[in-house]
Amino acid sequence: MNFEQLEKQLYALTDSEKRYLENDVPDYYKHPMTTIQNRAIYHFSYKNFPLEKIAPFYIRKQSRFVPVPEHVTDVIEINYVYKRTGQHKVNEKTITLNQGDLIIIDTNTSHEASEVGLEDIIISINVTQEYFKQHFLNLSQNFSALSQFLFQAISESRHHNQYLIFRSTNTNYLHLLFQQLLHETYFPTQYHTQVSSHFLQLILLELVNSFSVEANGISEDSNKQQLTLDILSFIDHHYLTATLSECAKQFGYNSSYFSQLVKQTTGLTFKQLLHSKKLEVSLIPLLHSSVSIQDIAIDSGFSNLNQYYKLFKARYGMTPAQYRLDNSSINSM
């Protein structure tokens, strides 16, 4: 892939941007209006997006030199700061995103974006709920308890005022994935939709694995959301050594109360969360190495091989050996 060519494409002025520099204004008036908290705002429907009939997501660069007015959409919106900075307002709260940061906004959540300048590149991806549920739910079943929570926070909200902010942790991998996705967008290959979908799923997975998350602070139980995020993040990082008493101490609770709190906020016991994380960690060497299953179990934090077999079969419906065999085609791709 020629990323220099991609950079030139991203910074080149589009026809719309050329008009905006000449004081033309976007034709937002063509979109219908809706009322949110007694305010009339725009409603951007996915059925009016290009390619909506053949792709469950739409990728574009945010036009520079003009703001995006307050609006809601009937799809999930992902905004990534590819270069420099950008400012959003979600549910009337102003949020500044720096290079490498990303925000995911739920359907029917009011938001707007400030005008960005010549050097600011913001990438916007609109994703249908069906696609997000299908692919992100599949990822959450196989990888992280944290990803399960994020999926629920976005797609199963009763109030639909959710958003999640992923702050950059100085990893270059997410930027590389976006470069690959955008290169496929601007310079499509034969299997464009499948390749783009592959990179989009890798981006979602990288967010779960490597980025810190901020709860939105808007919904009625936002404190519960943030506590859940913190607990799951602690387990993600300390699953090899974490104990209930240690985790309780970390959050300032006694073990008995904390055990009840974990069950209440996550729906699972602390031990179940710990086992779930260890199982998820074991999948990577199981699928992508020839390491023995016994060594994989030990390296993933299981001291009892029988326990690993029992929990694995309960979770995935087969033994680790059968799982490795059935997914061998994945390894050869």
Steps between C-alpha positions, in 0.01 A plus 500: 500500500621848413431710809665811351238486227233465769628807687481708183145379444393587855647851491383579149208740487173333408251677274287576804796645693588724205145636506511555876821704464302724264236549774254250363296316764411129528150394397401366842156654451416203272498270803183463709481646849414330828442627853731408791432658839292773337778582250457459124806321360587316181438129448757333273356172374727221377266427212616830350871411527693390190542122465247428774347219297824305458700574816405498869747783569602825336847656536585860419720793599322777690486807278730776619424874533136454610339368819266203506173619661326324786339182373404141574547194282335158482842330493801481731760765424876461550723808478879461501752784514746397231701821523511797740180557698123526489222619729159339542197585705295199610181549701610864537832399660815625321769236442847566359661210317870496425691308236441126547185546710169351390137538600212255437153656511181301536197534275266792560755680717518873429845618398681758292856567386690828494666630186843351437790659311722404210733280707224321696391163364198338668377164373132420545353150469128434512419140592158338503386344827466164330864498394619622839300238685605217271873568492567671832288246686698219337822665612369550851410134533854397412725762650419742779247551775570868448386474138172341615433800720585747225264325261218512756567864583473598135239273347264407783452835669142573587560876491720518188711786631820302518848569376842358581834676466816302432811695594821427315766301683771595250459179305577517129302189417157668497634771269640232268162324493328826408759560228426155357123555524523840333732375229240236418231770505677736259675234291262202510609149414292221344349386833458850635208445737647186658844657542357819651286296738809305609691819586197649678471192723873517578454865600220408741710226650801729543281750685399231746854370546711812524303815572374662820129578504296784644136442593268765365391655830151558361276205574333442833739221597822651362678444832416131473630498141830657600544261793433205271754628251758544777443152643520330160805703404674398825431133425617543141836627623548285813324172423812290573531616860172672591306381802165615633657656810767678297247639255267607784788683667582672171149649488475572873248233603503200729495164322146401595338822382718518189404145402133600507576824314680318217209261458253788502686716247626234258252215543788259570700405807861612535615141446290469183648821362851380579440161339344668195804720449742207535302298246504789256876540540551130431332525158781692333780243552247221447419628151829654398773278643596136548552540877362206696159540659648435844750786457226726364287431808789579734604813310138623507485476877341161558680288759271202441487350150174317575340829602612658171346216298176514697460880472604504135243237404228679696581828323565381144320166487812297412844414630799729433643238262178485299477880495854519363421238236172658391663840461814382327375656178521839667866445577581423140342818363 
